[in-house]
Amino acid sequence: MAERAGNHIHHSYDVELSRLEAILAEMGGRCEQQIELALRALETRDDETARRVVAADQNVDRLEREAEELVVRLFALRQPVAVDLRTVLGALKVANGYERIGDNIKHIAKRTLELNAAASVAAMAEVVELGRAVQAALHAANNAAARRDADAAIRVWESDAGIDEQYLRASNAISACSEADPRQGGACLHLHFVAKALERIGDHATNLSEVVAFQVLGRRLPEDRPKVG
């Protein structure tokens, strides 16, 4: 009877771990979908899509709460150790990272609504280019997490310097536009905040990759990751 009970507990534990992984995968997928829509709204000046992005952020928030509740349950009832402990601890950080990514995407959509009410800013192309690089980094981080691929996670970690470089180019382009036409100062300020939010999403994608590497390898990556500026 004890053996049957033990098997049941083990099975329930596996089910809960699988559910936690599924929640995180859904959060990552939703963030990817939302950043694609946010960039499309920004590039095409689409108010309706921007509003959809703002409204959709509540779904990521809901999933984060589910993940947190499940992590608390796993610690309270299962007391994970070794690899499982790293998995559960990492899941809490990943869920929080996705929630922050979602917040930044919502922020981009809100700024897009302000930008759409003003004349187009020439530096938009550089900001969209930055956004595509950040989108690619998030996609790569999600894939590394899904495959438990430490090497892929490290490549995302190493790519952060490239995103920093693109952020600097976008910031310089925005400053040049503002200086060339002071009447666009307000729009340029909104666009600057969009670029900053994208840079932060890139940082969060890098942080996610650090967590994946820790979960798989059992060690942290160096604190002095490649940076620019």
C-alpha positions, -999 to 999 in steps of 0.1 A, spaced: 0 0 0 29 23 8 44 17 -26 12 26 -43 9 58 -23 45 66 -31 38 61 -68 8 83 -66 27 111 -50 55 109 -75 29 110 -104 11 140 -89 45 158 -85 53 151 -122 19 164 -132 24 196 -112 59 202 -126 45 197 -161 17 221 -154 42 247 -142 62 243 -174 31 246 -195 21 279 -178 56 293 -184 55 282 -221 21 299 -225 34 331 -209 64 331 -232 42 325 -262 18 353 -253 47 377 -248 60 368 -283 26 373 -298 21 406 -280 55 421 -290 47 412 -327 14 430 -325 29 460 -306 56 464 -333 30 461 -360 9 488 -343 39 510 -340 51 506 -376 16 509 -392 2 535 -367 -27 511 -359 -46 523 -329 -69 493 -327 -41 468 -325 -23 489 -299 -55 489 -277 -57 451 -281 -21 448 -268 -29 469 -238 -60 448 -230 -42 415 -234 -16 422 -207 -40 410 -181 -37 374 -194 1 374 -187 -6 388 -152 -31 360 -146 -7 333 -157 20 348 -134 -3 344 -104 -11 308 -114 26 301 -116 34 317 -82 6 297 -66 18 265 -81 54 272 -70 42 278 -34 23 245 -35 53 226 -48 76 240 -20 50 234 7 40 198 -3 68 184 -24 100 200 -10 120 197 -43 157 191 -42 186 191 -66 176 196 -103 139 199 -93 148 226 -68 166 246 -95 136 241 -119 111 254 -94 132 283 -82 140 292 -118 103 290 -127 95 318 -102 121 341 -118 110 332 -153 73 339 -145 83 373 -130 104 381 -161 76 374 -184 53 396 -164 77 424 -167 81 418 -204 43 420 -207 43 453 -188 69 468 -211 49 456 -242 18 473 -228 38 504 -222 50 504 -258 14 501 -270 3 530 -248 31 552 -262 21 541 -297 -14 556 -292 3 589 -283 26 587 -313 -2 580 -336 -18 613 -327 13 632 -338 32 635 -371 54 605 -379 90 606 -366 118 597 -390 137 577 -363 108 552 -363 127 529 -386 156 525 -361 132 518 -333 114 492 -352 148 476 -361 156 475 -324 122 459 -318 128 431 -343 162 423 -327 145 422 -292 117 400 -306 143 376 -320 161 375 -287 129 367 -268 120 340 -293 155 324 -289 152 326 -251 118 309 -252 132 281 -275 162 276 -252 138 273 -222 115 248 -240 145 226 -250 165 231 -218 193 241 -241 221 257 -221 242 265 -252 213 283 -269 206 302 -237 243 313 -235 241 326 -271 211 347 -261 231 360 -231 260 369 -254 236 387 -279 227 414 -254 256 436 -264 242 438 -300 209 449 -287 226 476 -266 243 488 -298 210 490 -316 194 509 -287 222 535 -288 217 539 -326 179 543 -320 185 568 -292 209 589 -313 184 589 -343 156 601 -320 178 629 -306 188 639 -341 151 641 -351 143 662 -320 171 686 -327 162 689 -364 125 698 -356 119 709 -320 81 708 -328 84 670 -327 99 671 -292 68 654 -276 66 627 -302 103 620 -299 100 617 -262 73 591 -266 95 572 -291 124 574 -267 103 556 -240 94 530 -266 130 524 -274 138 522 -237 110 497 -231 124 475 -259 159 476 -244 144 465 -211 126 436 -228 160 426 -243 175 426 -208 146 405 -195 152 380 -224 188 378 -214 179 373 -177 156 344 -188 185 328 -206 206 331 -175 179 312 -155 178 285 -182 215 280 -180 214 278 -142 186 253 -143 205 230 -167 241 235 -156 236 242 -119 259 273 -120 254 309 -127 268 327 -157 293 355 -150 278 387 -137 298 408 -162 278 398 -192 286 415 -225 273 451 -225 277 483 -245 279 517 -228 
